[in-house]
Amino acid sequence: LEGKQVTTEGLFYKDPNLPKDQAILFRFQMVCCAADAMPVWILLERADMIEAANETWLQVSGTLKRASINGNEVASIAIETADIKPAPPPSEQYLFF
């Protein structure tokens, strides 16, 4: 899917250890219950264009690509648009597997 246009949504997180133009978009996934909840995330590039507080819900569109964090290859989105949106109802906030 590298190079494809994607749109996704989740919680914004600006980690102070990342470069200024990078941030994280994440959601929690659960298999059974809250006790096994784990974050699923993607790196955002061009994140310096986002004016939002941590844990703000965003809808992000851009190009899917690869990036490197500490020598590890990760998926990333080169942001073209990022819109603040209201938090969805609790039943829609989590990814269930």
Secondary structure, DSSP 4 states (H G I P E B T S, - for coil): -TT-EEEEEEEEE--TTS-TTEEEEEEEEESSSGGG-EEEEEEEESGGG----TT-EEEEEEEEEEEEETTEEEEEEEEEEEEE-PPPPHHHHSEE-
